[in-house]
Amino acid sequence: MSKQINVALIGNPNTGKTSVFNALTGLNQKVGNYPGITVEKKEGICKLPRGVKAHIIDLPGTYSLNASSLDENVVIELLLNKNDKDFPDVAVVISDVENLKRNLLLFTQIKDLEIPAILVINMADRMRYKGISLDIDYLEKQLKTKIALVSTRKREGIERLKDLIANYKDLSVEPCLNASEIDKPYFDTLRETYPNQLLYKLWLVITQDVNFGKLTRNEIDALANFKTKSKSDLKRLQQKETIKRYQFINNVLKVGQTIDVTQAKDLRTRLDRILTHKVWGYLIFGVILLTIFQAIYDWSSVPMDFIDNIFALMSEWVKTHLPKGVFTNLISEGIIPGLGGIVIFIPQIAFLFLFISILEESGYMSRVVFLMDRVMRKFGLSGKSVVPLISGTACAIPAIMATRNIESWKERLITILVTPFTTCSARLPVYLIIISLVIPEGRILGLGYQALALMILYLLGFGMAVFSAWILNKILRIKKKTFFVVEMPNYKLPLIKNVALTVIEKTKSFVFGAGKIILAISIILWFLASFGPGDNFNNAEAIVKAENKGKELTQIELQQKVASQKLEHSFIGITGRAIEPVIQPLGYDWKIGIAIISSFAAREVFVGTLATIYSVGNDDEDTIKNRMAGEVNPILGGPLFTFASGVSLLLFYAFAMQCMSTLAIVKRETNSWKWPVLQLFIMTAIAYVAALVSFQLLH
């Protein structure tokens, strides 16, 4: 049985690398981080002819092997290190048929590393519309490789690509051109000094700060002798190398590629003029956002009600059919309500990821980034900061990782510190349940009040991020400015398979990631709420009967008062009472206080915590929403969740740093506990003040 083949997918951003990866791997994929570095890594398994398996690794997008950011370094370090377990047996270089000239620069560099390389020319279905024709035989001969002409949209060329990967040993490893001619004496000396090392690998070692496989520390230090050229001289040599490569590419494409300009249809320019317009662009983006939030509410209401009722019935069934006791109570009052608190939001979270995926796949998200750059610069942020702030709507953790392509440390630091203000999907369950309780269901101009409230919260988070950046910019006095460059990909209809895979993977990651925490916290909370010290807990029934002597209580009323007495004097009740004075001015009771503290593990735990607390000792199995709506304010009387307390809670979660995972990533990215600790205290203070002011003004 042959060994598994390692395949690296490499290419410029926006060449359709993800589409090819999905076409090869389907659902056989996973997402992680590269060892020792917080750059996302996608891996998958592909079945090849004759029963051979390929381990596919999707590397971060890079324009060349002259790295300018940390994620681009990942590509070079892997390609230089033959000892790495992921070192590729074959490199599959993805190019876009409309940008072949630019994409081939990276291909010629990889060929110089003498790694078997296949050239994939993607989006082949666009050739007819753009008037492009290719002489594949000529291109293969000149580039010394095999070419797969692929259209993932029409599912063409994938089988040929699999055959080429399976037969990678037949590929030529001869470079396309002799790049060392840019300074022959210099490279001849380098070759003579290290006759056993690959010349282009040594050149990358000299010009960049990366890890280098088999080279020993002494050899690396010895290479310093070849840095006798100044940095500017080395930079000029790199520029000469790039020019030489493009001269070769131009000569090849003069014969191998024909473009009939009269056939090209340029709808893109006309669309860009509208979508990036300084007035219409923002209006269109606003309408799209409103539509998304309205759809999230309208489309998900039926599946959410169904899930809510199912979990209530499950709890009731467990209590009815299992023997009475601690274990049954744990399942019916702890685990089932806790998990129900997260599962109920799967439809809305899935719809959110669906819309984000469609915007990214269609090419529109890049226009949004370009559009928002005009706003960002006024607040002292780098244009590149827009990417983390926008991607923060899914999760702050990968968004903070995305700051690695910001060259200025201070601009990167400011972006890291303000990104958690952006409303992430973990806040969504809290927002949705509170909005449904305190915001009426009416509509204005066809738009629901609840959808408008949700959009306002998203804008509020983004606005606070930008405002905080402006304050930090004044404090830190950033002098160094960076230029913002964003590539505008072609507009295209989103691939259903790509969108579906994104929604499944992201939703699964959200549910299972949160589910583990919620399950553990639900069990702990149930224990703390079901047991307590002293007579007030242990003799709850006798105390209630004594307090209500002379009153005729029904069995149900007695059970409710006993359950309330036990909960109040349980371990969790005692803890909640201790913190109640601090949170009472915000309109919260001790139960909400417990939910806020437990949700520091993950924001979405808030709803699951309340579901668990409200279920303990209660035989009336109702939906989570109905339980919360029925809660009474112990001080003011009336419903606990009013417009005032609801707005207070929404603002608290909009601004608070309720996520220890994000703090851990900030520590890792800044290499200091100073910044995450400051972030935690300042964001909590802002959240507390905003919640306090809003409640005192509204109640």
Secondary structure, DSSP 8 states (H G I E B T S, - for coil): ----EEEEEEE-TTSSHHHHHHHHHTT-EEEEE-TTS--EEEEEEEE-GGG-EEEEEE----SSSS--SHHHHHHHHHHH-TTSTT--SEEEEEEEGGGHHHHHHHHHHHHHTT--EEEEEE-GGGHHHHTEEE-HHHHHHHHTSEEEE-BTTTTBSHHHHHHHHHTGGGS----SS-GGGGGHHHHHHHHHH-TTS-HHHHHHHHHS----TT--HHHHHHGGGGG-S-HHHHHHHHHHHHHHHHHHHHHHHHHHEEE-TTT---HHHHHHHHHT-TTHHHHHHHHHHHHHHHHHHHHHHHHHHHHHHHHHHHHHHHHHHS-SSHHHHIIIIIIHHHHHHHHTTHHHHHHHHHHHHHHHHHTHHHHHHHHHHHHHHHTT--GGGHHHHHHTTT-HHHHHHGGGG--SHHHHHHHHHHGGGS--TTTHHHHHHHHHHHS---EETTEEHHHHHHHHHHHHHHHHHHHHHHHHHHHHT------------------HHHHHHHHHHHHHHHHHHHHHHHHHHHHHHHHHHH--SSHHHHTHHHHHHHHTTT----HHHHHHHHHHHHHHTSHHHHHHHHHHHHHGGGT--HHHHHHHHHTTS-TTHHHHHHHHHHHTT------HHHHHHT-B-TTT-SBSS-HHHHHHHHHHHHHS---HHHHHHHHHHHTSSHHHHHHHHHHHHHHHHHHHHHHHHH-
